Amino acid sequence: MDRNALLKNKILVVGCGRFGASIASQYSLKGKNVMIVDNEASSFDKLSENFQGYKFVGDCTDISVLRKANIETAKEIIIATGSDNANILIAHMARKIFDVPEIYVRLDEPESETLLKGLKIKAIFPFELSYDEFERLGGNK
Amino acid sequence: MKIVVAGGTNAAEYIIKKFQNSTNELVIINNDRANAEQIARDNRIPVFYGDASRKYVLEAAHIEDFDVFISVSNKDEDNYVACLLAKKVFGVKKCICIVTNPNNVEIFKDLGIDSVISSTQLLIASITSETSLETLVKTMAFEDNKIVLTEVGIKANFEICHKRLFEIQFPKEGTISCIYRKPRVIIPNGQTMVLPKDKLFFVSSPADEQAIINFITRKAKE
């Protein structure tokens, strides 16, 4: 195999919703090598105008799409599709099959974290974070 | 057996029909309300309305000591998560799911699902076995492809034809299990003679299968 192919230096963002799009845009702004994948080409409209990374249309619950998106050379993957189950499946593939060094997953349901335990996968819960912010702003006193 | 059937419409109903009897205990989980109600009306079995890939739904269904969890929704990732939860969190002994993407068969098995079934893969297997009728070889795999049972149709021009088994140096890597000679099944011994139109069945590992087929189908010297 080409030695460069094994060099893990890319950032892969899966799912171009608001969350995925803003992460990909921020990374791109910092000049990082970023690839974003979504199964709808129109989702890429959410990326910032200055986005310099790669865009790829495909369903990342399919391992062949992950391979085409160069997951083998990813040092970091941010998984943020709209489905917790899809995110868990992709995270498991990223850890157990490709062993991506850094894995972040967006989850709606706190309960969904059960299947991620012990896998060094970092979970982000937007709804809980929103609630924390709500309290910080003075809500629910 | 205690069986959970999660998701699905036609598939769920078909499984219920096949397994519903005095020796099996069935529980149904379905996240389509109309469908769940229909199943509850038609069958005298517990039906839980909800998404089987959510832990609290599985908790409500009390599946802890079940033997088999079958997930037949049309989304591969939902089946995956439901099966893993059933196995890892609730300790169900065996989990089985269907997948629409044939790529997922091997992946899901690697990731811990006991049995993964793809209709596309079955379709291709069936086509392959139909076409191999020409070469008269059929194969059936057991134990996740570690053991294969192979059927070979015998032709008059094969070297082993018209020989008794003790005269044949059959490869050590396989054993002849039986011979089907219409209309009966012969459990062979050394005196058994191989005849044209016999169907010879042998057991081997997949790695040795082809070499044994080659041995059986070797043509007699002119």
Interface residues (C-beta under 8 A of the other chain):
Chain A: T61 D62 I63 S64 S83 D84 N85 A86 I88 L89 H92 M93 K96 I97 E109 E111 S112 T114 L115
Chain B: S53 R54 K55 Y56 K75 D76 E77 D78 Y80 V81 L84 L85 K88 V89 N101 N103 N104 I107 D110 L111
